[in-house]
Amino acid sequence: NGNNDGQSSSIHGTPCQLDAIVMEALTGDVEVTEENLEDIATGEVPVSQAVIPSLDIMEGGSVVGWNAVYDGGVGGFVLFASTEEMASSNDDVGGDDGNRAGMSFTIITGSEGGVVSFDLFSSVFTPLDVLEIAVDDIPVIIETSMSEDWKNESIELRPGKHVVTFHHIANPANMPDGMMEQMVTPDGYEGVSKIRGLKYKDNAVPALDESSSTNEEKTEEEGDESPIEVTTMTVPSKMSEMSQEVQEDLVTITLAAQNYCGTVNDNIRETCAQDDAVTCNAGDPACPSGTVCFGNIECEVQVTTSTSSTNESSTNAPTLALTTSIPTPGTITQPPTDIPTFSTDDNDGGNETGFGCAEGTTAVPGLAGCCVADPSFLGDGACDPWPPYNTAECGYDLGDCCKESCNPDSAFGCNAKEGDPYGPFGFFCLDPQFSKIDAAACNVENREWIGDGGCDSDSNIPECGYDNGDCCRQTCDVEKAYFECGNENQPFDCKDPDIIYRADYVP
């Protein structure tokens, strides 16, 4: 508006003033060295201080952070986070403050972006713990199981300011303490995450100066060296579109977990990468009639990759050479950041579809009308046979109560056995896609005994699906039964006409 007094101007007639401009320096090439970690481990530098200006191993002064320890397996110092240590901190501070160890790496890239790289080892076991690495609060790497060995990871950053966070999270599903204590862990489980070799390399090409001719001569002299092959995963800033370039090699990647609508767990895993896969994340509509919501499915997708070579020289670092291509831009191209996180806190009633919840119950995101006392019981691999869990609104305990829909990768795995510190669990299946039980007519006191492997005479009737198969040798599910099928205390007593009249029937 012609106002050049240096004090203020206006936009569309509204006065405005620029008080200050803050310039932030580019991060440049940085590396967390062995000496940096040794200083922390030996007390030379307080753990609450950054290793280097852009790395904060206590993530903004959080109660629990990462530490530097000596790892005899690699013969050096590593960044380290432990579920056991976090549990101790949680007891001290209370609440969820000690539930995660946070470390952040703030980076301002040059005009060409850059690459964060590191070596990673995780000994985690979901649902006990998980390692999540995010760029600008969007997860790009999620480790849910134990690593066999150290592996190298690279994340490409586009130009701008970014915050890369490393979160080792204990009990991400907020399961009750009693359930956590009953979990059976795999052999070798440690509950730790380790990072080493953390560095950032800026892609900006150095400006030409008087020494450029010398550098060019040196490049030509060293041009006969063997090429260096570099393979890295490209993760665009803010999860913008991935490269669609067609490549030669196929690799399989696992996308961030989502909730999917379907009928059978195995079928969902086979089709979740397709464009028409229906999700039931927070904010999604209820699943179509005849389907239920399966929680936390990690969908595997084949992507194309390629590697290229560049000669090493004094002026040029190895260039990034891998791009990814997802077959079609369906629901999988933008992994959601709003997968339901179940909470046991009371609410004031009502979820996104307007259903109110009774006092003492919680609305479950993504399951319209589902109100339960403890949402963590849904989809945990153990059937809770009574309402409100085993209802259509709650997906029949999110699939737990039918053998065909129970998720084998869940906490209890749908196959608890006699002698385990929990149970007994059966399968009081009411999902009309699979059920042979008439809930109104099957009036039994112990629903958990139906489908548990032991034949119960009271429920060996048509209305109860002949104890949901427990009483016939041909229908008792040996793999999923809690008790041994046909055991001497509850022997087979087959009355199912679909079985006893078969030509190959064996009592």
Secondary structure, 3 states (H helix, E strand, C coil): CCCCCCCCEEECCEEECCCCCCCCCCCCCEECCHHHHHHHHCCCCCCCCCCCCCEECCCCCCCCECEEEEECCCCEEEEEEEHHHHHHHHHHHCCCCCCEEEEEEEEECCCCCEEEEEEEEEECCCCCEEEEEEECCEEEEEECCECCCCEEEEEEECCCEEEEEEEEEECCCCCCHHHHHHCCCCCCCCCEEEEEEEEEEECCCCCCCCCHHHHHHHHHHCCCCCCEEECCECCCHHHCCCCCCCCCEEEEEECCCEEEEECCHHHHHHHCCCCCCCECCCCCCCCCCCCEEEEEECCEEEEEECCEEECCCCCCCCCCCCCCCCCCCCHHHCCCCCCCCCCCCCCCCCCCCCCCCCCCCEECCCCCCCEECCHHHCCCCCCCCCCCCCCCCCHHHHCCCCCCCCCCCCCCCCCCCCCCCCCCCCCCCCCCCCCCECCCCCCCCCHHHCCCCCCCHHHCCCCEHHHHCCCCCCCCCCCCCCCCCCCCCCCCCCCCHHHHCCCCCCC
